[in-house]
Amino acid sequence: MATLKNYHIKATRTFSLIRKFGWLITVLVAIGGLWEPKLGLIVAFIMAALIITGFFSGRFWCGNYCPHGSLFDNILPISKNAKIPSFLTSKLMIVGFFIFFMFNFMRRMLNVFQNWGRYDFLDRLGLLFANTYLMVLIVGGLLAVFITPRIWCQFCPMGSMQKLSHKLGKTLGISEKTERKVTISALEKCHSCGKCSRVCPFQLEPFLEFSAVNQFNNVNCIKCSTCVANCPAGVLSLETKNNALKLKEKTSLEGYADRKKITARISAKKELTEEATEYVFSFESPQEVSYRSGQFVLVKIQAKPKSFRAYTISSYNEDSKQLSIVIKKVSGGYGTGKIFSEFKIGDVVELEGPLGNELVLDPSAEKIIFIANGIGITPFIAMSKDVLLNYPNAKIIHLLAGQKYEKDLLYHDYFNQLAEQYAKFSYTPILSRDETTSLKKGRVTAGLRNMPDLKGYKVYMCGTKNMLRESYKILLEKGVEKADISYESESKIVL
């Protein structure tokens, strides 16, 4: 059973050369300063820079320029990445350590300034800074390895100085115009999956704390963009308040405006393959929920921290009284682990939805291609039936479905039956690793490349990022217009 011990996950945090190699400054100052003390004077300039940036941008320096931050982020692969002890984030700890650190630092600084005017004054001053940097390297580094990378940053005195500087900038009304904060384009588009919290170096919870202007106002946010880069819905960015308001105003809510809370009961459960299971949810409150093929729904997996998972609706909506989803079990997956071990027939589950318009069918389309691999086949279970029953303009429909082995094919007989029943529908399964099958071998992109000119086709894709990227390129080469290509990546699903 999945537990909170693996709730926080490791994710790349070095998005620039400064963040990737800034740790060299830490080593240069902390180690090199022992032999050449004047190297420690670099720290004075760093302190000035972080105070200035703090005035305009809060703790932006911590997440983007700090040499120690670069060091800690590069330690990430060997860190335990454990949950941060709450006492280390308490005000008592932060204020107490700041007073303790600054008292000792200023006491030593006064001792150094007693040598003002002597030939070795700069060496003594530089050595003070270098020793301080060395202490942070050792203590912060050990904490990073045995607990989590950015644990020193929770109570770092330099971080506290940035917050004080930021408070002054905020009081004067300057930082409100210049500070870039984590911003969500629309709350309605949030998957509530908690991925932003799971990858956050500070283990904050942006998805639970967005303001009325869709911004995350937590003073401890270091604006490192880790949550932005890892958001499955792709709805996060760093914006000023003014830009956040503009973004909120121009963001379309098509496919998301009808989002509602749904209470449902698991009425059926069916193992489709060794790894994939279909769950059927019967609505209880409200008793009817209208949804379209190609949309997805959020399934609540736990209450604290609140967490949902997004799954494409695989059922064709016949009476708005139930829906089905197909879930692939992934080794080590936090959400799928909880669902497969805890969700039982008869359980009452909280859903939110329906959501999405990326794969909603265009009623004017005459020629259509569905392209899928892996668990990306799920939206086309409903879409294939929907287009055949309710879209009379569609004259040609192709489905290319890629899997590794024949045993992995989902709804194989179902798609074959549709192909037998409707002459305008063709189904082509393609297997990439199965050497014993009589079905086509290769990748789904190879099957797409072997198709003739595709000008005039409307294309819908769902699957891995690599498949989508390669298929997109092939489609353009074969004459498909960009505006006629719709896709959704299976990476939107948080494991």
Secondary structure, DSSP 8 states (H G I E B T S, - for coil): ---GGGTS-------SHHHHHTHHHHHHHHTGGGTSGGGGGHHHHHHHHHHHHHHHHTTHHHHHT-HHHHHHHHHGGGS------GGGGSHHHHHHHHHHHHHHHHHHHHHHHTTTTSTTHHHHHHHHHHHHHHHHHHHHHHHHHHT-TTSGGGT-HHHHHHHHHHHHHHHTT-HHHH--EEEES-GGG-----HHHHH-TT---GGG-B-TTSBB--TT-----HHHHH-TT--EEEE-HHHHHHHHHH---TTTTT-EEEEEEEEEEEE-SSSEEEEEEEEEESS-----TT-EEEEEEEETTEEEEEEEB-S--SSSSEEEEEEE--TT-HHHHHHHHH--TT-EEEEEEEE--TT---TT-SEEEEEEEGGGGHHHHHHHHHHHHH-TT--EEEEEEEESSGGG-SSHHHHHHHHHH-TTEEEEEEESS-SS-SSEES-HHHHHHTS---TT-EEEEEE-HHHHHHHHHHHHHTT--GGGEEEEEGGGS--
